Amino acid sequence: MTATLLKVAAAATVLAGALLSGCASTATDCAGDWYAVGARDGRLGARPQADIYAARCTGSVDTARYINGWEAGYAERPVPLW
């Protein structure tokens, strides 16, 4: 039982790490609408990640538009009821 619990805890840790690391992970994010990308990140509760996109993407990031989208998305995120 302890081994199973450890496996579940390890899987939960990996999943949480992936979620908390944010959304800056797909190449399609680099060519998209920065407002929409920011809104998605905000709705998911991720921290603003314009700097991560700027480091990973070859084109320029419209940081102001990303932040505006992030703020709008963050305001719409589901709030946990715990």
PDB file with one MODEL, atoms N, CA, C and O in Angstrom:
MODEL        1
ATOM      1  N   MET A   1       0.824  -1.191   0.000  1.00  0.00           N
ATOM      2  CA  MET A   1       0.000   0.000   0.000  1.00  0.00           C
ATOM      3  C   MET A   1       0.868   1.254   0.000  1.00  0.00           C
ATOM      4  O   MET A   1       0.540   2.237  -0.665  1.00  0.00           O
ATOM      5  N   THR A   2       1.956   1.226   0.732  1.00  0.00           N
ATOM      6  CA  THR A   2       2.841   2.380   0.786  1.00  0.00           C
ATOM      7  C   THR A   2       3.460   2.665  -0.578  1.00  0.00           C
ATOM      8  O   THR A   2       3.599   3.825  -0.965  1.00  0.00           O
ATOM      9  N   ALA A   3       3.830   1.623  -1.304  1.00  0.00           N
ATOM     10  CA  ALA A   3       4.407   1.811  -2.638  1.00  0.00           C
ATOM     11  C   ALA A   3       3.396   2.450  -3.576  1.00  0.00           C
ATOM     12  O   ALA A   3       3.748   3.320  -4.374  1.00  0.00           O
ATOM     13  N   THR A   4       2.147   2.024  -3.483  1.00  0.00           N
ATOM     14  CA  THR A   4       1.100   2.609  -4.321  1.00  0.00           C
ATOM     15  C   THR A   4       0.891   4.067  -3.961  1.00  0.00           C
ATOM     16  O   THR A   4       0.742   4.915  -4.842  1.00  0.00           O
ATOM     17  N   LEU A   5       0.880   4.357  -2.685  1.00  0.00           N
ATOM     18  CA  LEU A   5       0.712   5.741  -2.229  1.00  0.00           C
ATOM     19  C   LEU A   5       1.864   6.613  -2.717  1.00  0.00           C
ATOM     20  O   LEU A   5       1.650   7.758  -3.117  1.00  0.00           O
ATOM     21  N   LEU A   6       3.072   6.086  -2.689  1.00  0.00           N
ATOM     22  CA  LEU A   6       4.226   6.836  -3.177  1.00  0.00           C
ATOM     23  C   LEU A   6       4.127   7.094  -4.684  1.00  0.00           C
ATOM     24  O   LEU A   6       4.486   8.173  -5.157  1.00  0.00           O
ATOM     25  N   LYS A   7       3.633   6.092  -5.442  1.00  0.00           N
ATOM     26  CA  LYS A   7       3.467   6.275  -6.879  1.00  0.00           C
ATOM     27  C   LYS A   7       2.421   7.339  -7.176  1.00  0.00           C
ATOM     28  O   LYS A   7       2.604   8.161  -8.074  1.00  0.00           O
ATOM     29  N   VAL A   8       1.324   7.327  -6.425  1.00  0.00           N
ATOM     30  CA  VAL A   8       0.273   8.328  -6.614  1.00  0.00           C
ATOM     31  C   VAL A   8       0.806   9.711  -6.257  1.00  0.00           C
ATOM     32  O   VAL A   8       0.543  10.682  -6.965  1.00  0.00           O
ATOM     33  N   ALA A   9       1.551   9.799  -5.164  1.00  0.00           N
ATOM     34  CA  ALA A   9       2.120  11.084  -4.756  1.00  0.00           C
ATOM     35  C   ALA A   9       3.113  11.591  -5.797  1.00  0.00           C
ATOM     36  O   ALA A   9       3.144  12.787  -6.090  1.00  0.00           O
ATOM     37  N   ALA A  10       3.922  10.696  -6.357  1.00  0.00           N
ATOM     38  CA  ALA A  10       4.888  11.098  -7.380  1.00  0.00           C
ATOM     39  C   ALA A  10       4.174  11.588  -8.630  1.00  0.00           C
ATOM     40  O   ALA A  10       4.570  12.595  -9.216  1.00  0.00           O
ATOM     41  N   ALA A  11       3.120  10.882  -9.045  1.00  0.00           N
ATOM     42  CA  ALA A  11       2.362  11.300 -10.225  1.00  0.00           C
ATOM     43  C   ALA A  11       1.688  12.641  -9.984  1.00  0.00           C
ATOM     44  O   ALA A  11       1.658  13.488 -10.878  1.00  0.00           O
ATOM     45  N   ALA A  12       1.148  12.844  -8.790  1.00  0.00           N
ATOM     46  CA  ALA A  12       0.506  14.115  -8.454  1.00  0.00           C
ATOM     47  C   ALA A  12       1.526  15.248  -8.457  1.00  0.00           C
ATOM     48  O   ALA A  12       1.218  16.360  -8.886  1.00  0.00           O
ATOM     49  N   THR A  13       2.720  14.977  -7.990  1.00  0.00           N
ATOM     50  CA  THR A  13       3.770  15.993  -7.969  1.00  0.00           C
ATOM     51  C   THR A  13       4.175  16.393  -9.380  1.00  0.00           C
ATOM     52  O   THR A  13       4.355  17.577  -9.665  1.00  0.00           O
ATOM     53  N   VAL A  14       4.318  15.409 -10.261  1.00  0.00           N
ATOM     54  CA  VAL A  14       4.676  15.694 -11.650  1.00  0.00           C
ATOM     55  C   VAL A  14       3.572  16.507 -12.318  1.00  0.00           C
ATOM     56  O   VAL A  14       3.850  17.482 -13.016  1.00  0.00           O
ATOM     57  N   LEU A  15       2.328  16.107 -12.107  1.00  0.00           N
ATOM     58  CA  LEU A  15       1.198  16.831 -12.692  1.00  0.00           C
ATOM     59  C   LEU A  15       1.122  18.253 -12.160  1.00  0.00           C
ATOM     60  O   LEU A  15       0.920  19.191 -12.931  1.00  0.00           O
ATOM     61  N   ALA A  16       1.280  18.423 -10.860  1.00  0.00           N
ATOM     62  CA  ALA A  16       1.244  19.758 -10.268  1.00  0.00           C
ATOM     63  C   ALA A  16       2.382  20.619 -10.812  1.00  0.00           C
ATOM     64  O   ALA A  16       2.190  21.802 -11.091  1.00  0.00           O
ATOM     65  N   GLY A  17       3.551  20.032 -10.961  1.00  0.00           N
ATOM     66  CA  GLY A  17       4.682  20.776 -11.515  1.00  0.00           C
ATOM     67  C   GLY A  17       4.419  21.238 -12.933  1.00  0.00           C
ATOM     68  O   GLY A  17       4.759  22.360 -13.308  1.00  0.00           O
ATOM     69  N   ALA A  18       3.809  20.363 -13.717  1.00  0.00           N
ATOM     70  CA  ALA A  18       3.484  20.733 -15.099  1.00  0.00           C
ATOM     71  C   ALA A  18       2.463  21.854 -15.139  1.00  0.00           C
ATOM     72  O   ALA A  18       2.575  22.774 -15.949  1.00  0.00           O
ATOM     73  N   LEU A  19       1.473  21.781 -14.272  1.00  0.00           N
ATOM     74  CA  LEU A  19       0.448  22.828 -14.242  1.00  0.00           C
ATOM     75  C   LEU A  19       1.003  24.143 -13.708  1.00  0.00           C
ATOM     76  O   LEU A  19       0.692  25.211 -14.235  1.00  0.00           O
ATOM     77  N   LEU A  20       1.814  24.067 -12.675  1.00  0.00           N
ATOM     78  CA  LEU A  20       2.353  25.288 -12.078  1.00  0.00           C
ATOM     79  C   LEU A  20       3.435  25.934 -12.932  1.00  0.00           C
ATOM     80  O   LEU A  20       3.698  27.130 -12.804  1.00  0.00           O
ATOM     81  N   SER A  21       4.055  25.158 -13.792  1.00  0.00           N
ATOM     82  CA  SER A  21       5.072  25.749 -14.653  1.00  0.00           C
ATOM     83  C   SER A  21       4.437  26.618 -15.721  1.00  0.00           C
ATOM     84  O   SER A  21       5.129  27.383 -16.393  1.00  0.00           O
ATOM     85  N   GLY A  22       3.154  26.511 -15.879  1.00  0.00           N
ATOM     86  CA  GLY A  22       2.431  27.385 -16.784  1.00  0.00           C
ATOM     87  C   GLY A  22       2.197  26.784 -18.143  1.00  0.00           C
ATOM     88  O   GLY A  22       2.313  25.576 -18.350  1.00  0.00           O
ATOM     89  N   CYS A  23       1.865  27.657 -19.060  1.00  0.00           N
ATOM     90  CA  CYS A  23       1.401  27.213 -20.368  1.00  0.00           C
ATOM     91  C   CYS A  23       2.418  27.445 -21.476  1.00  0.00           C
ATOM     92  O   CYS A  23       2.172  27.052 -22.617  1.00  0.00           O
ATOM     93  N   ALA A  24       3.518  28.052 -21.186  1.00  0.00           N
ATOM     94  CA  ALA A  24       4.492  28.384 -22.222  1.00  0.00           C
ATOM     95  C   ALA A  24       5.214  27.135 -22.680  1.00  0.00           C
ATOM     96  O   ALA A  24       6.393  26.948 -22.380  1.00  0.00           O
ATOM     97  N   SER A  25       4.506  26.273 -23.411  1.00  0.00           N
ATOM     98  CA  SER A  25       5.121  25.008 -23.762  1.00  0.00           C
ATOM     99  C   SER A  25       4.926  24.583 -25.208  1.00  0.00           C
ATOM    100  O   SER A  25       5.583  23.638 -25.644  1.00  0.00           O
ATOM    101  N   THR A  26       4.063  25.226 -25.966  1.00  0.00           N
ATOM    102  CA  THR A  26       3.854  24.776 -27.338  1.00  0.00           C
ATOM    103  C   THR A  26       4.286  25.838 -28.333  1.00  0.00           C
ATOM    104  O   THR A  26       4.177  27.035 -28.070  1.00  0.00           O
ATOM    105  N   ALA A  27       4.777  25.389 -29.472  1.00  0.00           N
ATOM    106  CA  ALA A  27       5.259  26.314 -30.496  1.00  0.00           C
ATOM    107  C   ALA A  27       4.131  27.159 -31.065  1.00  0.00           C
ATOM    108  O   ALA A  27       4.380  28.267 -31.541  1.00  0.00           O
ATOM    109  N   THR A  28       2.901  26.669 -31.028  1.00  0.00           N
ATOM    110  CA  THR A  28       1.781  27.450 -31.562  1.00  0.00           C
ATOM    111  C   THR A  28       1.543  28.711 -30.752  1.00  0.00           C
ATOM    112  O   THR A  28       0.967  29.670 -31.265  1.00  0.00           O
ATOM    113  N   ASP A  29       1.974  28.733 -29.494  1.00  0.00           N
ATOM    114  CA  ASP A  29       1.833  29.932 -28.678  1.00  0.00           C
ATOM    115  C   ASP A  29       2.654  31.087 -29.240  1.00  0.00           C
ATOM    116  O   ASP A  29       2.299  32.250 -29.045  1.00  0.00           O
ATOM    117  N   CYS A  30       3.736  30.785 -29.928  1.00  0.00           N
ATOM    118  CA  CYS A  30       4.638  31.822 -30.422  1.00  0.00           C
ATOM    119  C   CYS A  30       4.066  32.602 -31.602  1.00  0.00           C
ATOM    120  O   CYS A  30       4.504  33.724 -31.859  1.00  0.00           O
ATOM    121  N   ALA A  31       3.126  32.053 -32.306  1.00  0.00           N
ATOM    122  CA  ALA A  31       2.596  32.723 -33.489  1.00  0.00           C
ATOM    123  C   ALA A  31       1.174  33.223 -33.274  1.00  0.00           C
ATOM    124  O   ALA A  31       0.504  33.637 -34.220  1.00  0.00           O
ATOM    125  N   GLY A  32       0.720  33.184 -32.032  1.00  0.00           N
ATOM    126  CA  GLY A  32      -0.682  33.481 -31.764  1.00  0.00           C
ATOM    127  C   GLY A  32      -0.959  34.928 -31.388  1.00  0.00           C
ATOM    128  O   GLY A  32      -0.079  35.787 -31.406  1.00  0.00           O
ATOM    129  N   ASP A  33      -2.190  35.152 -31.057  1.00  0.00           N
ATOM    130  CA  ASP A  33      -2.671  36.441 -30.565  1.00  0.00           C
ATOM    131  C   ASP A  33      -2.254  36.555 -29.096  1.00  0.00           C
ATOM    132  O   ASP A  33      -2.705  35.771 -28.261  1.00  0.00           O
ATOM    133  N   TRP A  34      -1.408  37.514 -28.787  1.00  0.00           N
ATOM    134  CA  TRP A  34      -0.855  37.613 -27.431  1.00  0.00           C
ATOM    135  C   TRP A  34      -1.915  37.899 -26.390  1.00  0.00           C
ATOM    136  O   TRP A  34      -1.771  37.481 -25.241  1.00  0.00           O
ATOM    137  N   TYR A  35      -2.978  38.601 -26.759  1.00  0.00           N
ATOM    138  CA  TYR A  35      -4.076  38.830 -25.817  1.00  0.00           C
ATOM    139  C   TYR A  35      -4.728  37.495 -25.471  1.00  0.00           C
ATOM    140  O   TYR A  35      -4.983  37.216 -24.299  1.00  0.00           O
ATOM    141  N   ALA A  36      -4.998  36.672 -26.476  1.00  0.00           N
ATOM    142  CA  ALA A  36      -5.640  35.371 -26.253  1.00  0.00           C
ATOM    143  C   ALA A  36      -4.737  34.436 -25.442  1.00  0.00           C
ATOM    144  O   ALA A  36      -5.216  33.709 -24.572  1.00  0.00           O
ATOM    145  N   VAL A  37      -3.449  34.456 -25.726  1.00  0.00           N
ATOM    146  CA  VAL A  37      -2.513  33.617 -24.967  1.00  0.00           C
ATOM    147  C   VAL A  37      -2.490  34.060 -23.510  1.00  0.00           C
ATOM    148  O   VAL A  37      -2.514  33.223 -22.607  1.00  0.00           O
ATOM    149  N   GLY A  38      -2.444  35.360 -23.275  1.00  0.00           N
ATOM    150  CA  GLY A  38      -2.461  35.881 -21.906  1.00  0.00           C
ATOM    151  C   GLY A  38      -3.760  35.560 -21.190  1.00  0.00           C
ATOM    152  O   GLY A  38      -3.748  35.203 -20.012  1.00  0.00           O
ATOM    153  N   ALA A  39      -4.887  35.685 -21.893  1.00  0.00           N
ATOM    154  CA  ALA A  39      -6.188  35.383 -21.292  1.00  0.00           C
ATOM    155  C   ALA A  39      -6.266  33.913 -20.895  1.00  0.00           C
ATOM    156  O   ALA A  39      -6.780  33.580 -19.827  1.00  0.00           O
ATOM    157  N   ARG A  40      -5.755  33.035 -21.754  1.00  0.00           N
ATOM    158  CA  ARG A  40      -5.755  31.607 -21.426  1.00  0.00           C
ATOM    159  C   ARG A  40      -4.899  31.334 -20.190  1.00  0.00           C
ATOM    160  O   ARG A  40      -5.318  30.614 -19.284  1.00  0.00           O
ATOM    161  N   ASP A  41      -3.698  31.915 -20.161  1.00  0.00           N
ATOM    162  CA  ASP A  41      -2.828  31.711 -19.009  1.00  0.00           C
ATOM    163  C   ASP A  41      -3.486  32.220 -17.733  1.00  0.00           C
ATOM    164  O   ASP A  41      -3.408  31.570 -16.690  1.00  0.00           O
ATOM    165  N   GLY A  42      -4.133  33.380 -17.812  1.00  0.00           N
ATOM    166  CA  GLY A  42      -4.804  33.937 -16.643  1.00  0.00           C
ATOM    167  C   GLY A  42      -5.961  33.075 -16.172  1.00  0.00           C
ATOM    168  O   GLY A  42      -6.115  32.845 -14.973  1.00  0.00           O
ATOM    169  N   ARG A  43      -6.778  32.592 -17.106  1.00  0.00           N
ATOM    170  CA  ARG A  43      -7.912  31.725 -16.739  1.00  0.00           C
ATOM    171  C   ARG A  43      -7.440  30.444 -16.065  1.00  0.00           C
ATOM    172  O   ARG A  43      -8.127  29.903 -15.199  1.00  0.00           O
ATOM    173  N   LEU A  44      -6.278  29.967 -16.461  1.00  0.00           N
ATOM    174  CA  LEU A  44      -5.731  28.752 -15.857  1.00  0.00           C
ATOM    175  C   LEU A  44      -5.063  29.025 -14.512  1.00  0.00           C
ATOM    176  O   LEU A  44      -4.648  28.093 -13.823  1.00  0.00           O
ATOM    177  N   GLY A  45      -4.961  30.297 -14.141  1.00  0.00           N
ATOM    178  CA  GLY A  45      -4.355  30.648 -12.869  1.00  0.00           C
ATOM    179  C   GLY A  45      -2.840  30.666 -12.891  1.00  0.00           C
ATOM    180  O   GLY A  45      -2.203  30.724 -11.839  1.00  0.00           O
ATOM    181  N   ALA A  46      -2.257  30.616 -14.077  1.00  0.00           N
ATOM    182  CA  ALA A  46      -0.797  30.663 -14.193  1.00  0.00           C
ATOM    183  C   ALA A  46      -0.306  32.086 -13.949  1.00  0.00           C
ATOM    184  O   ALA A  46      -1.035  33.053 -14.170  1.00  0.00           O
ATOM    185  N   ARG A  47       0.906  32.198 -13.502  1.00  0.00           N
ATOM    186  CA  ARG A  47       1.482  33.542 -13.327  1.00  0.00           C
ATOM    187  C   ARG A  47       1.747  34.122 -14.713  1.00  0.00           C
ATOM    188  O   ARG A  47       1.852  33.368 -15.681  1.00  0.00           O
ATOM    189  N   PRO A  48       1.857  35.451 -14.829  1.00  0.00           N
ATOM    190  CA  PRO A  48       2.186  36.030 -16.141  1.00  0.00           C
ATOM    191  C   PRO A  48       3.525  35.467 -16.642  1.00  0.00           C
ATOM    192  O   PRO A  48       4.479  35.340 -15.876  1.00  0.00           O
ATOM    193  N   GLN A  49       3.579  35.134 -17.936  1.00  0.00           N
ATOM    194  CA  GLN A  49       4.745  34.448 -18.482  1.00  0.00           C
ATOM    195  C   GLN A  49       5.295  35.092 -19.749  1.00  0.00           C
ATOM    196  O   GLN A  49       5.929  34.413 -20.557  1.00  0.00           O
ATOM    197  N   ALA A  50       5.068  36.360 -19.933  1.00  0.00           N
ATOM    198  CA  ALA A  50       5.543  37.017 -21.151  1.00  0.00           C
ATOM    199  C   ALA A  50       7.055  36.867 -21.307  1.00  0.00           C
ATOM    200  O   ALA A  50       7.553  36.716 -22.423  1.00  0.00           O
ATOM    201  N   ASP A  51       7.779  36.909 -20.200  1.00  0.00           N
ATOM    202  CA  ASP A  51       9.239  36.758 -20.265  1.00  0.00           C
ATOM    203  C   ASP A  51       9.638  35.358 -20.734  1.00  0.00           C
ATOM    204  O   ASP A  51      10.640  35.203 -21.433  1.00  0.00           O
ATOM    205  N   ILE A  52       8.872  34.350 -20.359  1.00  0.00           N
ATOM    206  CA  ILE A  52       9.169  32.985 -20.806  1.00  0.00           C
ATOM    207  C   ILE A  52       8.913  32.856 -22.303  1.00  0.00           C
ATOM    208  O   ILE A  52       9.711  32.259 -23.025  1.00  0.00           O
ATOM    209  N   TYR A  53       7.788  33.420 -22.771  1.00  0.00           N
ATOM    210  CA  TYR A  53       7.497  33.392 -24.206  1.00  0.00           C
ATOM    211  C   TYR A  53       8.578  34.149 -24.977  1.00  0.00           C
ATOM    212  O   TYR A  53       9.009  33.695 -26.037  1.00  0.00           O
ATOM    213  N   ALA A  54       9.019  35.291 -24.460  1.00  0.00           N
ATOM    214  CA  ALA A  54      10.037  36.086 -25.145  1.00  0.00           C
ATOM    215  C   ALA A  54      11.347  35.310 -25.276  1.00  0.00           C
ATOM    216  O   ALA A  54      12.029  35.409 -26.297  1.00  0.00           O
ATOM    217  N   ALA A  55      11.696  34.546 -24.254  1.00  0.00           N
ATOM    218  CA  ALA A  55      12.932  33.773 -24.290  1.00  0.00           C
ATOM    219  C   ALA A  55      12.830  32.573 -25.232  1.00  0.00           C
ATOM    220  O   ALA A  55      13.836  32.152 -25.804  1.00  0.00           O
ATOM    221  N   ARG A  56      11.645  32.026 -25.397  1.00  0.00           N
ATOM    222  CA  ARG A  56      11.469  30.803 -26.180  1.00  0.00           C
ATOM    223  C   ARG A  56      11.068  31.064 -27.625  1.00  0.00           C
ATOM    224  O   ARG A  56      11.430  30.296 -28.517  1.00  0.00           O
ATOM    225  N   CYS A  57      10.332  32.129 -27.863  1.00  0.00           N
ATOM    226  CA  CYS A  57       9.813  32.395 -29.208  1.00  0.00           C
ATOM    227  C   CYS A  57      10.793  33.251 -29.996  1.00  0.00           C
ATOM    228  O   CYS A  57      11.475  34.106 -29.431  1.00  0.00           O
ATOM    229  N   THR A  58      10.862  33.017 -31.309  1.00  0.00           N
ATOM    230  CA  THR A  58      11.795  33.771 -32.139  1.00  0.00           C
ATOM    231  C   THR A  58      11.261  35.160 -32.480  1.00  0.00           C
ATOM    232  O   THR A  58      12.050  36.087 -32.661  1.00  0.00           O
ATOM    233  N   GLY A  59       9.951  35.325 -32.572  1.00  0.00           N
ATOM    234  CA  GLY A  59       9.357  36.631 -32.856  1.00  0.00           C
ATOM    235  C   GLY A  59       9.241  37.452 -31.587  1.00  0.00           C
ATOM    236  O   GLY A  59       9.546  36.980 -30.491  1.00  0.00           O
ATOM    237  N   SER A  60       8.796  38.685 -31.751  1.00  0.00           N
ATOM    238  CA  SER A  60       8.645  39.535 -30.577  1.00  0.00           C
ATOM    239  C   SER A  60       7.310  39.263 -29.889  1.00  0.00           C
ATOM    240  O   SER A  60       6.330  38.886 -30.530  1.00  0.00           O
ATOM    241  N   VAL A  61       7.293  39.459 -28.592  1.00  0.00           N
ATOM    242  CA  VAL A  61       6.100  39.276 -27.777  1.00  0.00           C
ATOM    243  C   VAL A  61       5.529  40.656 -27.480  1.00  0.00           C
ATOM    244  O   VAL A  61       6.243  41.547 -27.021  1.00  0.00           O
ATOM    245  N   ASP A  62       4.234  40.826 -27.746  1.00  0.00           N
ATOM    246  CA  ASP A  62       3.554  42.074 -27.396  1.00  0.00           C
ATOM    247  C   ASP A  62       3.169  41.969 -25.924  1.00  0.00           C
ATOM    248  O   ASP A  62       2.065  41.545 -25.580  1.00  0.00           O
ATOM    249  N   THR A  63       4.111  42.368 -25.061  1.00  0.00           N
ATOM    250  CA  THR A  63       3.948  42.190 -23.622  1.00  0.00           C
ATOM    251  C   THR A  63       2.731  42.932 -23.089  1.00  0.00           C
ATOM    252  O   THR A  63       2.011  42.397 -22.245  1.00  0.00           O
ATOM    253  N   ALA A  64       2.484  44.144 -23.558  1.00  0.00           N
ATOM    254  CA  ALA A  64       1.336  44.917 -23.070  1.00  0.00           C
ATOM    255  C   ALA A  64       0.034  44.194 -23.398  1.00  0.00           C
ATOM    256  O   ALA A  64      -0.861  44.099 -22.558  1.00  0.00           O
ATOM    257  N   ARG A  65      -0.064  43.691 -24.612  1.00  0.00           N
ATOM    258  CA  ARG A  65      -1.280  42.966 -25.013  1.00  0.00           C
ATOM    259  C   ARG A  65      -1.419  41.657 -24.232  1.00  0.00           C
ATOM    260  O   ARG A  65      -2.523  41.287 -23.833  1.00  0.00           O
ATOM    261  N   TYR A  66      -0.310  40.963 -24.015  1.00  0.00           N
ATOM    262  CA  TYR A  66      -0.322  39.728 -23.229  1.00  0.00           C
ATOM    263  C   TYR A  66      -0.821  40.014 -21.807  1.00  0.00           C
ATOM    264  O   TYR A  66      -1.693  39.305 -21.305  1.00  0.00           O
ATOM    265  N   ILE A  67      -0.276  41.044 -21.159  1.00  0.00           N
ATOM    266  CA  ILE A  67      -0.663  41.376 -19.786  1.00  0.00           C
ATOM    267  C   ILE A  67      -2.130  41.792 -19.722  1.00  0.00           C
ATOM    268  O   ILE A  67      -2.836  41.421 -18.784  1.00  0.00           O
ATOM    269  N   ASN A  68      -2.592  42.554 -20.699  1.00  0.00           N
ATOM    270  CA  ASN A  68      -4.017  42.917 -20.722  1.00  0.00           C
ATOM    271  C   ASN A  68      -4.890  41.661 -20.800  1.00  0.00           C
ATOM    272  O   ASN A  68      -5.889  41.555 -20.089  1.00  0.00           O
ATOM    273  N   GLY A  69      -4.519  40.723 -21.653  1.00  0.00           N
ATOM    274  CA  GLY A  69      -5.251  39.471 -21.761  1.00  0.00           C
ATOM    275  C   GLY A  69      -5.164  38.653 -20.489  1.00  0.00           C
ATOM    276  O   GLY A  69      -6.156  38.073 -20.047  1.00  0.00           O
ATOM    277  N   TRP A  70      -3.969  38.605 -19.893  1.00  0.00           N
ATOM    278  CA  TRP A  70      -3.784  37.844 -18.659  1.00  0.00           C
ATOM    279  C   TRP A  70      -4.674  38.400 -17.548  1.00  0.00           C
ATOM    280  O   TRP A  70      -5.316  37.639 -16.824  1.00  0.00           O
ATOM    281  N   GLU A  71      -4.711  39.719 -17.416  1.00  0.00           N
ATOM    282  CA  GLU A  71      -5.547  40.331 -16.375  1.00  0.00           C
ATOM    283  C   GLU A  71      -7.024  40.001 -16.585  1.00  0.00           C
ATOM    284  O   GLU A  71      -7.740  39.704 -15.629  1.00  0.00           O
ATOM    285  N   ALA A  72      -7.474  40.052 -17.834  1.00  0.00           N
ATOM    286  CA  ALA A  72      -8.873  39.723 -18.133  1.00  0.00           C
ATOM    287  C   ALA A  72      -9.151  38.250 -17.836  1.00  0.00           C
ATOM    288  O   ALA A  72     -10.178  37.923 -17.240  1.00  0.00           O
ATOM    289  N   GLY A  73      -8.254  37.370 -18.243  1.00  0.00           N
ATOM    290  CA  GLY A  73      -8.437  35.948 -17.989  1.00  0.00           C
ATOM    291  C   GLY A  73      -8.364  35.605 -16.519  1.00  0.00           C
ATOM    292  O   GLY A  73      -9.125  34.765 -16.038  1.00  0.00           O
ATOM    293  N   TYR A  74      -7.454  36.246 -15.795  1.00  0.00           N
ATOM    294  CA  TYR A  74      -7.310  35.980 -14.368  1.00  0.00           C
ATOM    295  C   TYR A  74      -8.575  36.381 -13.610  1.00  0.00           C
ATOM    296  O   TYR A  74      -8.959  35.730 -12.638  1.00  0.00           O
ATOM    297  N   ALA A  75      -9.213  37.449 -14.061  1.00  0.00           N
ATOM    298  CA  ALA A  75     -10.463  37.887 -13.439  1.00  0.00           C
ATOM    299  C   ALA A  75     -11.593  36.887 -13.675  1.00  0.00           C
ATOM    300  O   ALA A  75     -12.552  36.846 -12.905  1.00  0.00           O
ATOM    301  N   GLU A  76     -11.488  36.079 -14.737  1.00  0.00           N
ATOM    302  CA  GLU A  76     -12.524  35.099 -15.077  1.00  0.00           C
ATOM    303  C   GLU A  76     -12.225  33.693 -14.568  1.00  0.00           C
ATOM    304  O   GLU A  76     -13.046  32.790 -14.725  1.00  0.00           O
ATOM    305  N   ARG A  77     -11.068  33.502 -13.966  1.00  0.00           N
ATOM    306  CA  ARG A  77     -10.680  32.146 -13.560  1.00  0.00           C
ATOM    307  C   ARG A  77     -11.637  31.606 -12.506  1.00  0.00           C
ATOM    308  O   ARG A  77     -12.173  32.367 -11.700  1.00  0.00           O
ATOM    309  N   PRO A  78     -11.851  30.298 -12.512  1.00  0.00           N
ATOM    310  CA  PRO A  78     -12.675  29.702 -11.461  1.00  0.00           C
ATOM    311  C   PRO A  78     -11.922  29.742 -10.134  1.00  0.00           C
ATOM    312  O   PRO A  78     -10.750  29.374 -10.057  1.00  0.00           O
ATOM    313  N   VAL A  79     -12.603  30.186  -9.114  1.00  0.00           N
ATOM    314  CA  VAL A  79     -11.986  30.275  -7.789  1.00  0.00           C
ATOM    315  C   VAL A  79     -12.309  28.983  -7.022  1.00  0.00           C
ATOM    316  O   VAL A  79     -13.475  28.603  -6.913  1.00  0.00           O
ATOM    317  N   PRO A  80     -11.292  28.319  -6.499  1.00  0.00           N
ATOM    318  CA  PRO A  80     -11.552  27.074  -5.763  1.00  0.00           C
ATOM    319  C   PRO A  80     -12.428  27.342  -4.543  1.00  0.00           C
ATOM    320  O   PRO A  80     -12.347  28.402  -3.922  1.00  0.00           O
ATOM    321  N   LEU A  81     -13.250  26.382  -4.217  1.00  0.00           N
ATOM    322  CA  LEU A  81     -14.162  26.515  -3.079  1.00  0.00           C
ATOM    323  C   LEU A  81     -13.651  25.812  -1.836  1.00  0.00           C
ATOM    324  O   LEU A  81     -14.449  25.428  -0.980  1.00  0.00           O
ATOM    325  N   TRP A  82     -12.375  25.638  -1.714  1.00  0.00           N
ATOM    326  CA  TRP A  82     -11.831  24.953  -0.565  1.00  0.00           C
ATOM    327  C   TRP A  82     -11.528  25.893   0.492  1.00  0.00           C
ATOM    328  O   TRP A  82     -11.055  25.495   1.556  1.00  0.00           O
TER     329      TRP A  82
ENDMDL
END
